[in-house]
Amino acid sequence: MHKLTTYALSAALMLGTTPVWAQVANPLSDARVRQAIAYAIDMDTIAETLFRGLDIPADSMIPNGEWKVDGLNQYTYDPDKARALLDEAGWVPGSTIDMVYYYGDQDTVDFMTAIQAYLADVGIDMTMRKLEGDVTGELNVPPSEDFQTSGVTWDMAYGARAALALQEYFNVYSSDQTAYTPPTPEREDLIARINGSADPEVLKQAFYDFEEYENEMLSDIPLYYRQLQVYQSDRLDRHGADLGNENFIYDNNLINWTVEPNEDGEEVMYIGGAPEQFFEHRWLNPGGLTSQMLFDRLLTANGSLVTNGVQQAESYTLSEDGKSITFVLKEGLTWHDGEPFTVEDVVWSIETALKTPTMNSVFVSTFNAIEGADAYLNGDAEHVSGIVVDGRSLTLNLIRVDANVLTTFSQFPVMPKHLMADVNPLEFQQHPFWQNPIGTGPFRIEEIQMNDFTRFVPFEDYHGGTAKIDEVVAWPGGESDESIARNAAAGLLDFGSTRTLSNVEALREMDHITLTPVDINYTRSFRVNAFPFKPE
C-alpha cells in the first residue's frame, strides 16, 4: 500500500479510469497541510548557513522586483503553527511523504537532509530520492481526465523554474498543462488574465492578484530566489557588453569579444557547455553561449530579455490590436553550409515545432495562437493557414493576443529545412542533426569530440561581420558541473555562469576570475502533488 494509506480510501467513487481500490486519498490536497509544511521550514536560517547567504528566501514564485506584490504572507518559521494546521487537517503524526529531486550536487543532499529534519519535528516523516532518466517525463505525467487522480508518483518535488516570461510561473497550473495541482475556476480566470494583454499595467495587476491567490493555495511552496553568478577571466574583454540571464538569449555583442592571444598569436577562448552525447535541441531550452554562437534569432533582446531590435529580420511590424505580426527577412542570409536561409525555413520550423512535444512553453503559447494551428495539429490542414508568405515577408495572424510574441521570436531559433525535413517531430532530439548542428550564427563547428571538447571558429559569411576571436573551445558539462572550478583554476575557462554554491565559493578564491551576480527569473520550490487522489 502507498505510504499515505493512513488516510481513508474512498470506497464509493469511481473516478476517471482508475478503480477506487487502486486510489489513495491525498492529504496534500488540503491547503492547510501545504501551509503547515511552509511554516515548518526555517528558510531564513537555511539561506544564511547552508546556502552561505547567496540566496533570498521566497514568498512567491515571482522574484523580487517591480512585478512583485507587497504584503504577502512570509510563512516565517513557526513549528507550533505548523503542528496546529496539521492537527486541523487531520494529519496522522508519523505519516510519510515522498520527496523527489533531480540535482546531483552535495548541496542538494544537505538541503534535503535539513528539510527532512524540519518536517520530522512537526510530525511528518519524509523519504527522499533522486529522479534518474526521463526526469521531465516523471515530473509531468498528466492526471486523470476529471482531475481527481494524480498521474505523478511523488508527493513533493524539489526543483526550479527559470522563467523566460513571468506567465511561465503560473501557466503550468492551467487545465491543459497541470501535472501536480488540480485546476480551479478562480485560477483558470487568473491565468486567462495574465495571458490576455500586452499592456504592462494590466499584466502587473493580474500578476498581483495571482500571487495573492497562490500565496494561500501554495500549489508550489516557494523556497528561495537564486541569482546567476557570471564568471569571467581576466584574459577576456567583452568590450562593454551587457550581462544578462545566460539561460536565455540576449544581445551580448559576441562578435566583438577579444581574448589575450596565445604564444602563436591566436585568440582562443575557453567555455563550458559542449555536448557529452548530443547537442540539446534549442526549442526547449533556447539559451547558453554555444546556442548563441550557432543560431541567430529573428529578433534580439537586451539583458533583461526585452525585445530591442532585429537580427535575421530586416524589420518587423506588430499590429495595433496585437493580433498580427509581420517580419521581413534580411537578404543574403546563409546557413553555415552555404545554403540560403529563407522564409520557408521559418515556416517549416514553426509548423514542426507545433508538433514537437518538448518545446518551451512560451513558444507553445505563441504558435498555438496562430490562426489554423488547431486544424493543422488535428490533421485537417496541410499547413497553418495563419502563416502568410510574400517574398521575404512573413505574416503571422493570431486568433488572440499573445503577450509574449516578441519574446518568442527573440529566443526561438529557426532550423534548416533542407537538413531536417525528414524529422519525426516526436523524435526531434534524436535526429542526427544534433550530432553536428548547422546554424546561421557568428560561429560554426569546426570539430567535435563528444564528451571531450568542441571547437568553434568564426563564420566568415556572417551577416553581422566576422567575429574577432579566432577559436572557441568548449568543454562538456553544465553550470552545476564540478569541472567548472577545476578548469577555471587551470586557466581553461574564460566565461560562463553557475548557480552551484560549491562552484561559486571556489571561483571566488581565484584572482584571475571576476564573479558578477545577476538577478534573473529563477525560483526554487517544492511542487506539491495536490490532487484529491493518487494511484497506489
VMD Tcl script that draws the C-alpha trace (Angstrom):
set ca {
  {0.00 0.00 0.00}
  {1.03 3.61 -0.52}
  {2.63 5.35 2.44}
  {-0.39 7.64 2.81}
  {-2.85 4.81 3.35}
  {-3.41 6.06 6.89}
  {-5.92 8.32 5.14}
  {-9.26 6.79 4.30}
  {-9.78 5.26 0.90}
  {-12.89 6.35 -0.93}
  {-14.93 3.17 -1.36}
  {-17.89 4.73 -3.10}
  {-16.39 6.54 -6.05}
  {-15.11 5.51 -9.43}
  {-13.04 8.44 -10.67}
  {-11.51 8.67 -14.13}
  {-10.08 5.38 -15.34}
  {-8.52 4.38 -12.02}
  {-10.60 1.89 -9.97}
  {-11.38 3.04 -6.44}
  {-9.45 0.20 -4.84}
  {-6.29 1.47 -6.57}
  {-6.68 5.03 -5.29}
  {-5.28 6.61 -2.15}
  {-6.72 9.76 -0.61}
  {-4.14 12.52 -0.66}
  {-3.80 14.74 2.44}
  {-1.65 17.20 0.46}
  {-4.84 18.23 -1.35}
  {-5.71 20.16 1.84}
  {-4.18 23.66 1.65}
  {-3.66 23.60 5.43}
  {-1.19 20.73 5.08}
  {0.72 22.64 2.41}
  {0.73 25.76 4.59}
  {1.98 23.71 7.55}
  {4.91 22.46 5.50}
  {5.81 26.06 4.63}
  {5.68 27.12 8.31}
  {7.76 24.08 9.34}
  {10.84 25.12 7.32}
  {13.24 27.82 8.53}
  {14.34 29.16 5.14}
  {15.99 32.24 6.67}
  {18.44 30.08 8.61}
  {18.98 27.72 5.68}
  {19.72 30.62 3.34}
  {22.19 32.17 5.75}
  {24.02 28.97 6.71}
  {23.65 26.13 4.23}
  {23.41 28.48 1.23}
  {26.13 30.83 2.54}
  {23.97 33.94 2.28}
  {23.77 33.70 -1.54}
  {20.03 33.07 -1.75}
  {16.95 35.12 -0.94}
  {14.07 33.39 0.90}
  {10.91 33.49 -1.24}
  {7.26 34.26 -0.53}
  {6.11 33.89 -4.16}
  {7.21 32.16 -7.30}
  {7.89 35.59 -8.86}
  {11.25 37.00 -7.70}
  {11.53 40.41 -6.08}
  {11.15 43.42 -8.38}
  {8.53 45.63 -9.95}
  {6.23 42.69 -10.69}
  {6.20 41.53 -7.08}
  {3.22 42.33 -4.84}
  {3.93 43.57 -1.31}
  {2.29 42.23 1.82}
  {2.29 38.52 1.06}
  {2.33 36.05 3.96}
  {6.00 35.24 4.53}
  {5.35 31.87 6.19}
  {8.01 32.75 8.73}
  {9.30 29.71 10.61}
  {6.65 28.68 13.16}
  {6.63 24.95 14.00}
  {3.81 25.37 16.53}
  {1.56 26.87 13.87}
  {2.57 24.06 11.51}
  {1.51 21.44 14.09}
  {-1.80 23.24 14.68}
  {-2.60 23.35 10.97}
  {-1.74 19.67 10.59}
  {-3.99 18.82 13.52}
  {-6.86 20.83 11.97}
  {-6.40 18.95 8.70}
  {-6.46 15.55 10.41}
  {-2.84 14.68 9.73}
  {-1.75 11.45 11.41}
  {1.66 12.13 13.05}
  {4.39 9.99 11.55}
  {2.74 9.68 8.14}
  {5.24 9.79 5.30}
  {5.61 11.90 2.19}
  {7.83 11.01 -0.75}
  {10.17 13.84 -1.84}
  {11.97 13.68 -5.20}
  {14.71 15.90 -6.63}
  {16.87 15.93 -9.75}
  {20.07 17.77 -8.82}
  {23.21 15.71 -8.27}
  {25.27 18.07 -6.09}
  {26.06 17.70 -2.40}
  {24.32 20.97 -1.56}
  {21.02 19.42 -2.62}
  {21.57 16.35 -0.47}
  {22.39 18.58 2.51}
  {19.27 20.67 1.85}
  {17.06 17.58 1.60}
  {18.50 16.32 4.89}
  {17.71 19.64 6.57}
  {14.14 19.61 5.23}
  {13.73 16.04 6.45}
  {14.67 17.15 9.98}
  {12.38 20.21 9.96}
  {9.38 18.14 8.81}
  {10.07 15.37 11.31}
  {9.92 17.97 14.07}
  {6.25 18.67 13.26}
  {5.24 15.03 12.74}
  {5.88 14.50 9.02}
  {8.22 11.69 8.00}
  {9.93 12.26 4.65}
  {11.71 9.91 2.30}
  {13.86 11.37 -0.46}
  {15.07 10.03 -3.80}
  {16.82 11.41 -6.86}
  {15.00 11.11 -10.16}
  {17.01 9.50 -12.94}
  {16.44 9.05 -16.67}
  {13.46 10.90 -18.13}
  {13.19 13.49 -15.36}
  {10.92 15.80 -17.37}
  {8.56 12.92 -18.04}
  {8.41 11.86 -14.41}
  {7.62 15.39 -13.30}
  {4.88 15.98 -15.87}
  {2.66 12.91 -16.07}
  {-0.88 14.20 -16.75}
  {-3.66 13.49 -14.24}
  {-6.95 11.68 -14.84}
  {-9.38 13.34 -17.22}
  {-11.56 14.57 -14.36}
  {-8.56 15.97 -12.47}
  {-9.27 13.81 -9.43}
  {-6.43 11.30 -9.57}
  {-2.80 12.31 -9.94}
  {-0.52 10.78 -12.54}
  {2.80 11.51 -10.86}
  {4.20 9.03 -8.36}
  {5.67 11.52 -5.89}
  {4.23 13.71 -3.15}
  {6.57 16.68 -3.47}
  {9.28 17.54 -5.99}
  {12.18 19.91 -5.30}
  {13.10 21.81 -8.42}
  {13.35 25.16 -10.14}
  {11.57 27.28 -12.66}
  {13.72 29.61 -14.77}
  {11.05 31.66 -16.48}
  {11.54 33.23 -19.87}
  {8.33 35.18 -19.24}
  {6.55 35.56 -15.91}
  {3.47 33.77 -17.25}
  {5.53 30.58 -17.12}
  {5.39 30.62 -13.35}
  {1.63 30.12 -13.42}
  {0.62 28.73 -16.82}
  {1.78 25.30 -15.60}
  {-1.29 25.28 -13.33}
  {-3.75 25.58 -16.23}
  {-6.07 22.69 -17.01}
  {-4.23 21.84 -20.26}
  {-0.79 21.77 -18.62}
  {-1.25 20.77 -14.99}
  {0.65 17.78 -13.67}
  {0.54 18.29 -9.91}
  {-2.24 20.71 -8.91}
  {-5.93 20.44 -9.83}
  {-7.36 23.41 -11.75}
  {-9.94 25.68 -10.16}
  {-12.31 28.17 -11.83}
  {-10.68 31.07 -9.99}
  {-7.19 30.04 -11.06}
  {-8.28 29.49 -14.66}
  {-9.68 33.03 -14.71}
  {-6.41 34.41 -13.33}
  {-4.43 32.50 -15.96}
  {-6.61 33.96 -18.70}
  {-5.93 37.46 -17.36}
  {-2.13 37.11 -17.35}
  {-2.25 35.89 -20.95}
  {-4.86 38.30 -22.23}
  {-2.97 41.55 -22.60}
  {0.37 43.00 -23.64}
  {-0.24 46.15 -21.53}
  {2.32 46.13 -18.65}
  {-0.06 47.86 -16.23}
  {-2.86 45.38 -16.92}
  {-0.44 42.48 -16.56}
  {1.03 43.86 -13.34}
  {-2.36 43.86 -11.60}
  {-3.11 40.37 -12.94}
  {0.15 39.06 -11.52}
  {-0.53 40.77 -8.19}
  {-3.89 39.02 -7.93}
  {-2.36 35.68 -8.93}
  {0.41 35.98 -6.34}
  {-2.13 36.70 -3.60}
  {-4.20 33.68 -4.61}
  {-1.23 31.31 -4.76}
  {0.19 32.70 -1.51}
  {-2.72 30.90 0.18}
  {-3.09 27.92 -2.15}
  {0.65 27.06 -2.35}
  {0.48 24.92 -5.47}
  {4.23 25.41 -5.26}
  {5.82 26.14 -1.90}
  {8.30 28.90 -2.84}
  {11.68 28.39 -1.18}
  {14.27 30.87 -2.46}
  {15.45 33.01 -5.34}
  {18.94 32.38 -6.62}
  {20.99 34.89 -8.57}
  {23.06 33.74 -11.51}
  {26.78 34.14 -10.91}
  {28.52 35.10 -14.17}
  {32.26 34.41 -14.18}
  {34.84 35.97 -16.49}
  {38.60 35.55 -16.68}
  {40.99 38.49 -16.90}
  {42.01 37.23 -20.38}
  {38.59 38.14 -21.80}
  {37.43 41.61 -22.84}
  {33.70 41.82 -23.62}
  {34.02 45.47 -24.67}
  {31.20 46.79 -22.54}
  {28.60 44.18 -23.45}
  {25.67 43.75 -21.07}
  {25.45 40.89 -18.65}
  {22.16 39.03 -18.58}
  {20.48 35.72 -17.98}
  {22.74 33.17 -19.67}
  {19.91 30.63 -19.62}
  {18.27 32.59 -22.42}
  {19.35 34.68 -25.41}
  {20.23 38.36 -25.30}
  {22.39 40.71 -27.37}
  {25.84 40.21 -25.83}
  {27.93 41.72 -28.65}
  {29.69 38.36 -29.07}
  {31.39 39.14 -32.38}
  {33.39 41.96 -30.75}
  {34.72 39.98 -27.78}
  {38.50 39.55 -27.63}
  {40.90 37.46 -25.54}
  {44.61 37.71 -24.94}
  {46.49 35.95 -27.79}
  {48.41 32.76 -27.04}
  {52.07 32.18 -27.94}
  {51.05 31.59 -31.56}
  {49.23 34.91 -31.70}
  {45.79 33.26 -31.80}
  {42.83 34.39 -29.74}
  {41.36 31.21 -28.22}
  {38.51 31.44 -25.70}
  {37.51 28.58 -23.38}
  {33.96 27.95 -22.20}
  {31.74 25.13 -20.93}
  {28.53 23.78 -22.43}
  {29.89 21.33 -25.01}
  {27.78 18.21 -25.55}
  {28.50 14.88 -23.93}
  {26.43 12.76 -26.36}
  {24.50 15.28 -28.48}
  {23.64 18.96 -28.61}
  {20.43 19.69 -26.71}
  {17.81 20.99 -29.08}
  {17.07 24.67 -28.52}
  {13.31 24.70 -28.86}
  {13.09 23.54 -25.25}
  {15.93 25.46 -23.61}
  {16.97 28.23 -26.02}
  {19.87 29.72 -24.07}
  {23.54 29.12 -23.49}
  {26.61 30.58 -25.16}
  {27.03 27.65 -27.56}
  {23.43 28.16 -28.70}
  {24.09 31.85 -29.27}
  {27.23 31.09 -31.26}
  {25.45 28.63 -33.56}
  {21.97 30.09 -34.01}
  {20.58 33.53 -34.73}
  {17.01 34.62 -34.00}
  {14.63 36.84 -35.96}
  {14.73 39.50 -33.21}
  {17.12 40.44 -30.42}
  {16.59 41.15 -26.72}
  {18.57 43.06 -24.10}
  {19.97 41.65 -20.87}
  {16.52 41.83 -19.28}
  {15.09 39.78 -22.18}
  {13.11 42.75 -23.52}
  {12.98 42.83 -27.34}
  {15.25 45.61 -28.57}
  {15.98 45.06 -32.27}
  {16.31 42.73 -35.24}
  {18.78 40.01 -36.22}
  {17.67 37.73 -39.07}
  {14.76 40.08 -39.73}
  {15.33 43.33 -41.55}
  {12.23 44.77 -39.88}
  {9.07 43.75 -38.07}
  {5.62 45.26 -37.56}
  {3.16 44.41 -34.79}
  {-0.44 45.44 -35.47}
  {-2.20 47.83 -33.09}
  {-4.53 45.12 -31.83}
  {-1.59 42.76 -31.25}
  {-3.11 40.02 -33.43}
  {-0.78 40.21 -36.42}
  {2.98 40.43 -36.75}
  {4.99 40.73 -39.98}
  {8.69 40.04 -40.43}
  {10.76 41.00 -43.46}
  {13.90 38.85 -43.66}
  {17.32 40.25 -44.50}
  {18.63 39.43 -47.94}
  {21.62 37.16 -48.46}
  {21.48 35.18 -45.19}
  {23.08 31.74 -45.41}
  {23.45 28.65 -43.26}
  {26.92 27.52 -42.23}
  {26.91 25.01 -45.10}
  {26.34 27.79 -47.65}
  {22.66 27.09 -48.32}
  {20.39 30.17 -48.33}
  {18.29 30.98 -45.27}
  {14.71 31.53 -46.45}
  {11.19 32.26 -45.29}
  {10.43 28.57 -45.90}
  {12.88 27.68 -43.12}
  {10.85 29.86 -40.74}
  {7.52 28.38 -41.82}
  {8.83 24.82 -41.59}
  {10.30 25.47 -38.14}
  {7.07 26.88 -36.71}
  {4.95 24.07 -38.13}
  {7.39 21.40 -36.96}
  {7.67 22.98 -33.53}
  {3.89 22.82 -33.16}
  {4.16 19.01 -33.33}
  {7.27 18.72 -31.15}
  {6.26 17.69 -27.61}
  {9.34 19.08 -25.86}
  {9.13 22.81 -26.51}
  {9.49 25.91 -24.35}
  {6.07 26.87 -23.00}
  {6.37 30.46 -24.24}
  {6.87 29.17 -27.79}
  {3.90 26.81 -27.34}
  {1.64 29.72 -26.36}
  {2.68 31.83 -29.35}
  {2.45 29.13 -32.00}
  {-0.86 27.78 -30.72}
  {-2.27 31.30 -31.08}
  {-1.68 31.36 -34.85}
  {-4.82 31.03 -36.95}
  {-5.22 27.49 -38.23}
  {-2.86 25.90 -35.72}
  {-5.61 23.65 -34.36}
  {-6.66 22.46 -37.83}
  {-3.03 21.74 -38.68}
  {-2.47 19.79 -35.47}
  {-5.71 17.84 -35.95}
  {-4.68 16.82 -39.45}
  {-7.46 18.84 -41.09}
  {-4.98 21.09 -42.93}
  {-1.56 20.54 -44.51}
  {-0.28 23.91 -43.33}
  {-1.11 26.59 -40.75}
  {-3.44 28.99 -42.54}
  {-2.45 32.00 -40.42}
  {1.13 31.93 -41.75}
  {1.23 34.06 -44.89}
  {4.35 34.35 -47.11}
  {5.03 37.08 -49.64}
  {8.62 37.05 -50.93}
  {10.88 37.84 -47.97}
  {7.84 38.85 -45.91}
  {6.23 36.54 -43.36}
  {2.99 37.44 -41.57}
  {1.52 35.57 -38.61}
  {-2.18 36.19 -37.99}
  {-3.25 35.32 -34.45}
  {-6.62 34.30 -33.04}
  {-5.85 36.05 -29.75}
  {-3.37 38.46 -28.25}
  {-0.17 36.68 -27.24}
  {1.59 38.75 -24.60}
  {4.96 37.15 -25.41}
  {5.02 37.06 -29.20}
  {8.08 39.36 -29.42}
  {9.83 37.42 -26.67}
  {9.27 34.20 -28.61}
  {10.99 35.47 -31.73}
  {13.94 36.87 -29.79}
  {14.51 33.34 -28.42}
  {13.22 30.81 -30.98}
  {15.96 29.54 -33.34}
  {14.89 28.68 -36.87}
  {16.20 25.31 -38.07}
  {17.39 24.35 -41.59}
  {14.57 22.69 -43.51}
  {17.00 21.28 -46.06}
  {18.75 19.24 -43.36}
  {15.81 18.27 -41.13}
  {12.80 17.91 -43.44}
  {12.64 14.17 -42.71}
  {12.48 14.61 -38.92}
  {9.72 12.99 -36.89}
  {8.63 15.82 -34.55}
  {8.06 13.25 -31.80}
  {11.75 12.31 -32.08}
  {13.13 15.76 -32.74}
  {16.03 15.45 -30.30}
  {17.07 12.08 -31.79}
  {17.68 13.45 -35.30}
  {21.34 13.09 -36.46}
  {21.42 16.86 -36.93}
  {22.07 17.25 -33.19}
  {25.38 15.43 -33.52}
  {26.75 18.31 -35.62}
  {24.24 21.18 -35.90}
  {24.34 23.78 -38.67}
  {23.13 27.30 -37.91}
  {23.39 30.87 -39.16}
  {25.13 32.31 -36.09}
  {28.52 34.01 -35.79}
  {30.43 30.76 -35.14}
  {30.31 27.37 -36.83}
  {31.50 23.99 -35.60}
  {34.98 23.03 -36.76}
  {35.49 19.83 -34.75}
  {33.53 17.70 -32.27}
  {34.87 15.06 -29.93}
  {31.82 14.04 -27.92}
  {32.32 14.12 -24.14}
  {35.75 15.70 -24.71}
  {35.59 19.08 -26.49}
  {34.02 21.04 -29.34}
  {35.87 23.66 -31.39}
  {34.08 26.63 -32.94}
  {35.53 29.05 -35.48}
  {34.09 32.30 -36.89}
  {31.53 32.01 -39.68}
  {33.16 34.08 -42.41}
  {29.86 34.91 -44.15}
  {28.05 36.02 -41.01}
  {25.75 38.94 -41.83}
  {26.88 40.88 -38.75}
  {30.60 40.69 -39.58}
  {33.33 38.22 -38.70}
  {33.96 37.54 -35.01}
  {37.30 38.77 -33.64}
  {38.10 35.66 -31.58}
  {39.90 33.05 -33.70}
  {38.57 29.97 -31.95}
  {36.30 28.91 -29.08}
  {36.99 25.63 -27.28}
  {34.06 24.30 -25.25}
  {34.37 21.63 -22.60}
  {31.43 19.35 -21.75}
  {29.26 19.93 -18.72}
  {26.60 22.31 -17.48}
  {26.54 25.12 -14.95}
  {26.50 22.72 -11.96}
  {29.34 20.57 -13.25}
  {32.24 20.14 -10.82}
  {34.72 20.60 -13.68}
  {33.98 24.35 -13.70}
  {36.22 25.05 -10.72}
  {38.91 22.64 -11.97}
  {39.03 24.11 -15.48}
  {38.91 27.69 -14.23}
  {41.81 27.06 -11.88}
  {43.82 25.66 -14.80}
  {43.13 28.75 -16.93}
  {40.78 26.79 -19.20}
  {37.57 28.77 -18.64}
  {37.05 32.37 -19.69}
  {33.32 32.90 -19.44}
  {30.20 31.21 -18.15}
  {27.69 31.13 -15.35}
  {26.74 28.95 -12.41}
  {24.25 28.77 -9.57}
  {26.02 25.94 -7.75}
  {27.28 27.09 -4.36}
  {30.44 24.96 -4.37}
  {31.44 26.42 -7.74}
  {30.76 29.97 -6.57}
  {32.89 29.53 -3.47}
  {35.77 28.04 -5.47}
  {35.64 30.75 -8.15}
  {35.63 33.48 -5.50}
  {39.09 32.37 -4.41}
  {40.65 32.75 -7.87}
  {42.47 36.02 -8.50}
  {42.08 35.82 -12.28}
  {38.27 35.32 -12.16}
  {35.65 38.02 -11.65}
  {32.22 36.95 -10.40}
  {29.18 39.16 -11.03}
  {25.74 38.34 -9.57}
  {22.84 38.82 -12.00}
  {19.18 38.96 -10.98}
  {17.12 36.52 -13.03}
  {13.69 34.89 -13.04}
  {14.77 31.79 -11.18}
  {12.87 30.32 -8.24}
  {13.33 27.04 -6.44}
  {10.27 25.50 -4.86}
  {8.52 22.36 -3.75}
  {5.95 21.29 -6.32}
  {3.13 19.74 -4.33}
  {1.01 16.90 -5.67}
  {-2.37 18.25 -4.55}
  {-4.84 16.09 -6.48}
  {-7.52 14.51 -4.25}
  {-6.30 11.01 -5.02}
  {-3.12 9.25 -6.01}
  {-2.89 5.91 -7.81}
  {-1.45 3.32 -5.46}
}
mol new
graphics top color blue
foreach p $ca { graphics top sphere $p radius 0.5 }
foreach p [lrange $ca 0 end-1] q [lrange $ca 1 end] { graphics top cylinder $p $q radius 0.2 }
display resetview
